[in-house]
Amino acid sequence: MNNIRSTVLGCGSYLPEKALSNAELATMVDTSDEWIVQRTGIENRHVAAEGEFTSDLAFEASKKALASAGIEASDLDAIIVATSTPDLTFPATAVILQEKLGLKSGFAFDVQAVCSGFVFALSTADAYIRSGMVNRVLVVGAETFSRILDWEDRTTCVLFGDGAGAVVLEGVEGTGSVSDRGVLTSHLRSDGAHKEKLYVDGGPSATQTTGHLRMEGREVFKHAVGMITDVITDAYAATGLSSDDLDWFIPHQANKRIIDASAKKLGIATEKVVTTVNQHGNTSAASIPLAIDAAVRDGRVKKGDLIMLEAMGGGFTWGSVLLRW
């Protein structure tokens, strides 16, 4: 029986140097620090510099992940980048990252599932590894959402930031039990009926422009908690595990109220929840790997810990990954 598990060898992250506080935003748009913190929990976000692209952020995070894993780029079989803000319409940002890393072999491609992108990319990499097609995959979530924001729309521009996070996965023979290290199960969903609740009003085919992010905030919030708990419940059903078994819950960092409500509904203790949204806002596909790296670097996440990842994004898309570190 094939019991290959996709284990995490290392991780890394990168935030642009320029930080934009709530107080600074209040000088640009009609808002306040109190208003933003009360509704979202966000205190700060980072903005890519002029001439700094998504692939640059991905490159910095990837270098750290490779160093953490103790391998070279030449040891990789594939690169998967989750992003909704690619450098160019094509080629894929993953291919640009491949060139920056000096990798001449293997293959690279992008995954576009908005804020769920990293979960989708991680699940895709796991499928490739378990099939035996590849052994080592660099999975990156990287975004420059500052480039698609309407900076006069206070309902959206206060929420998002730029950043990148990465992990290196390697196939390792397991026992087939939930005590194995690596990805134990993943569950993905989408429903295009909700596309107008969170979208960008531009694109190459429709408008020949980049467009700006548009969101019906209340509608997104209304659906988020139910959709998130749906895929987590499925993960428990597939493994026989429960919220009590978790060491850490690392959700998409969109809004602290959504994170808190989801954890409460699932019965996940507050002390098990990793929250970084206050530091960098919603970085879309980058938010989960940024949070992972923060929790690894400060010593919270340790080898053998059971971790639940989950996200929901425009489309709607949503998904979960249950893994043992």
C-alpha positions in Angstrom: 0.0 0.0 0.0 1.2 3.5 -0.8 1.5 5.4 2.5 3.5 8.4 1.2 2.9 11.5 3.3 3.8 15.1 2.2 5.8 16.3 5.1 7.0 19.9 5.7 10.8 20.2 5.5 10.9 24.0 6.1 9.1 27.3 5.9 9.8 30.9 5.3 8.1 34.3 4.9 8.6 37.9 3.8 6.9 41.2 4.3 7.7 44.3 2.4 9.7 46.9 4.3 7.1 49.6 4.1 4.5 49.3 6.8 1.2 51.3 6.7 -0.5 51.8 10.1 -4.2 52.5 10.7 -3.2 56.0 11.8 -1.5 56.6 8.5 -4.5 55.2 6.6 -6.7 57.7 8.5 -4.9 60.5 6.8 -5.6 59.0 3.3 -9.3 57.9 3.7 -12.2 58.6 6.0 -11.5 56.0 8.7 -9.9 55.7 12.1 -7.7 53.2 14.1 -10.6 52.5 16.4 -13.0 51.7 13.6 -10.6 49.3 11.8 -9.5 47.5 15.0 -13.0 47.1 16.3 -14.3 45.6 13.1 -11.3 43.6 11.8 -8.5 43.4 14.4 -6.1 44.8 11.9 -3.5 47.3 13.2 -0.9 47.3 10.4 -0.3 46.1 6.9 2.7 46.1 4.5 2.9 47.6 1.1 5.3 46.5 -1.7 7.7 49.2 -2.9 7.6 50.6 -6.3 9.2 48.1 -8.6 8.8 45.3 -6.1 6.6 42.6 -7.5 4.8 39.4 -6.3 7.6 37.3 -7.6 10.1 39.3 -5.6 8.2 38.7 -2.4 7.9 35.0 -3.3 11.6 34.8 -4.0 12.5 36.2 -0.5 10.1 33.8 1.3 11.3 30.9 -0.8 15.0 31.5 0.0 14.1 31.3 3.7 12.0 28.2 3.3 14.8 26.4 1.3 17.3 27.4 4.0 15.0 26.2 6.7 14.6 22.9 4.8 18.3 22.5 4.4 18.1 22.0 0.6 19.0 23.9 -2.6 16.6 25.0 -5.3 18.1 22.3 -7.5 16.7 19.7 -5.1 13.1 20.7 -6.1 10.9 18.9 -8.5 8.2 21.5 -8.8 7.1 25.0 -7.7 3.4 25.9 -7.1 2.6 29.6 -6.4 -0.8 30.6 -5.2 -1.5 34.2 -6.2 -4.3 36.4 -7.4 -1.9 39.3 -8.2 0.6 37.8 -10.7 3.5 39.9 -12.0 2.1 39.5 -15.5 -0.9 38.0 -17.2 1.5 35.3 -18.3 3.9 33.6 -17.8 3.0 32.3 -14.4 4.6 33.9 -11.5 5.9 30.5 -10.5 7.9 30.4 -13.7 9.4 33.8 -12.9 10.2 32.5 -9.4 11.8 29.4 -10.9 14.1 31.6 -13.0 15.0 33.8 -9.9 15.9 30.7 -8.0 18.1 29.5 -10.8 16.2 26.3 -11.3 16.4 24.8 -14.7 14.6 21.5 -14.1 11.2 20.4 -13.0 8.0 22.4 -13.6 6.2 25.5 -12.1 2.7 26.9 -12.3 0.3 29.2 -10.5 -2.9 28.4 -8.6 -5.6 31.0 -8.5 -8.2 30.5 -5.7 -7.8 33.9 -4.1 -7.6 33.7 -0.3 -7.9 29.9 -0.4 -5.0 29.7 -2.8 -2.4 28.4 -0.4 -4.7 25.6 0.8 -5.5 24.7 -2.8 -1.8 24.8 -3.8 -0.8 22.7 -0.8 -3.5 20.1 -1.6 -2.3 20.0 -5.2 1.3 19.5 -4.2 0.2 16.7 -1.8 -1.6 15.0 -4.7 1.4 15.1 -6.9 3.7 13.8 -4.2 1.3 10.9 -3.2 1.0 9.9 -6.9 4.8 9.5 -7.0 5.1 12.1 -9.8 7.4 14.3 -7.7 9.1 14.1 -4.3 9.9 17.7 -3.3 7.7 20.7 -4.0 8.0 24.4 -3.1 4.5 25.8 -2.3 4.3 29.6 -2.1 1.5 32.0 -1.3 2.4 35.5 -2.5 0.4 38.7 -3.1 0.6 42.4 -3.8 -3.0 43.2 -3.2 -2.0 46.9 -2.8 -1.9 47.0 -6.6 -5.6 46.1 -7.0 -7.1 48.2 -4.2 -9.2 51.3 -4.6 -7.5 53.5 -2.1 -10.6 55.7 -1.9 -12.8 52.8 -0.8 -12.5 52.7 3.0 -14.5 49.4 3.2 -11.7 47.5 1.3 -8.4 49.4 1.4 -8.1 49.1 5.1 -8.3 45.3 5.0 -5.5 44.1 2.7 -1.7 44.0 2.6 1.2 42.5 0.7 3.4 39.6 1.7 4.6 36.0 0.9 5.1 32.7 2.7 6.4 29.4 1.6 6.8 25.8 2.6 8.9 22.9 1.2 7.1 19.6 1.1 8.8 16.2 0.7 7.3 12.7 0.3 8.1 10.4 3.2 6.8 6.9 3.8 4.3 6.7 6.6 2.2 4.1 8.3 -1.1 5.3 7.0 -2.3 6.3 10.4 -3.1 9.7 11.8 0.1 9.6 13.8 2.1 10.1 10.6 3.8 13.4 10.0 2.6 15.3 6.9 -0.7 16.1 5.3 -3.4 13.8 6.6 -6.4 15.0 4.6 -7.5 18.0 2.6 -11.0 19.1 1.5 -11.7 21.8 -1.1 -14.9 23.5 -2.2 -16.1 26.3 -4.5 -19.4 27.9 -5.5 -19.4 30.4 -8.3 -22.9 31.6 -7.4 -21.2 33.9 -4.9 -18.7 35.4 -7.3 -20.2 39.0 -7.2 -19.8 39.1 -3.4 -16.0 39.3 -3.6 -14.3 40.0 -6.9 -12.1 42.3 -9.0 -13.9 44.4 -11.6 -11.3 44.0 -14.3 -9.4 41.5 -16.3 -7.8 40.8 -19.7 -10.8 39.3 -21.4 -13.6 41.4 -19.8 -12.2 44.9 -19.6 -8.5 44.8 -20.7 -7.7 46.4 -17.3 -6.5 45.2 -14.0 -9.5 46.5 -12.1 -10.1 47.0 -8.4 -11.2 44.7 -5.6 -14.9 44.9 -4.7 -16.5 43.2 -1.7 -19.9 42.9 0.0 -18.4 42.6 3.4 -21.6 41.6 5.3 -22.3 38.9 2.8 -18.8 37.5 3.0 -18.9 37.4 6.8 -22.4 35.8 6.8 -21.1 32.9 4.6 -17.6 32.6 6.0 -18.1 30.8 9.3 -20.5 28.2 7.9 -18.3 27.4 5.0 -15.2 27.2 7.1 -16.7 24.8 9.6 -18.0 22.6 6.8 -14.6 21.6 5.5 -13.1 21.2 8.9 -15.9 18.9 10.0 -15.2 16.9 6.8 -11.5 16.7 7.9 -12.5 15.3 11.3 -14.8 12.8 9.7 -12.1 11.6 7.4 -9.5 11.1 10.2 -11.6 10.3 13.3 -9.9 13.3 15.0 -11.6 16.3 16.6 -10.9 19.9 17.8 -9.7 18.4 21.1 -6.9 16.7 19.3 -5.6 19.8 17.6 -2.4 21.5 18.8 -2.9 24.5 16.6 -5.6 26.1 14.4 -4.0 28.3 11.7 -6.8 30.0 9.7 -6.7 32.4 6.9 -6.0 35.8 8.4 -8.9 37.9 7.0 -10.7 39.3 10.0 -10.3 38.6 13.7 -14.1 38.4 14.2 -14.3 35.6 11.6 -11.4 33.7 13.1 -12.9 34.0 16.6 -16.4 33.0 15.5 -15.1 30.0 13.6 -13.0 28.8 16.5 -15.9 29.2 18.9 -18.3 27.3 16.7 -15.8 24.4 16.3 -15.0 24.3 20.0 -11.3 25.2 19.4 -9.7 26.7 22.5 -8.5 30.3 22.1 -5.0 29.5 23.1 -4.7 27.1 20.2 -5.5 29.8 17.6 -2.6 31.4 15.7 -3.6 35.0 14.8 -1.4 37.4 12.9 -4.0 39.5 11.1 -3.2 42.4 13.4 0.3 42.6 12.1 -0.2 42.4 8.3 -3.9 42.5 7.5 -5.4 40.2 4.9 -2.6 39.0 2.6 -4.9 36.6 0.7 -3.0 33.5 -0.4 0.0 34.6 1.7 -1.7 34.8 5.0 -1.6 31.1 6.1 2.1 30.5 5.3 2.9 33.9 7.0 1.1 32.7 10.1 2.7 29.3 9.9 6.2 30.8 9.7 5.5 33.2 12.6 4.4 30.3 14.8 7.3 28.2 13.9 9.8 31.0 14.5 8.5 31.9 17.9 8.6 28.2 19.0 4.8 27.5 19.2 4.7 25.0 16.4 6.9 22.0 17.1 7.5 18.7 15.4 4.6 16.3 15.8 2.0 19.0 16.4 -1.4 18.5 14.8 -2.4 21.6 12.8 -5.6 22.6 11.1 -5.3 25.0 8.2 -8.4 26.6 6.6 -9.3 29.4 4.3 -12.2 31.0 2.3 -11.8 33.3 -0.7 -13.5 35.0 -3.6 -15.5 32.8 -5.9 -16.4 31.6 -3.3 -13.6 29.1 -2.7 -12.9 27.4 0.6 -10.9 24.5 2.0 -9.0 22.8 4.8 -5.8 20.9 5.3 -5.1 18.8 8.4 -1.4 18.0 8.8 1.0 16.9 11.4 4.1 19.0 11.6 
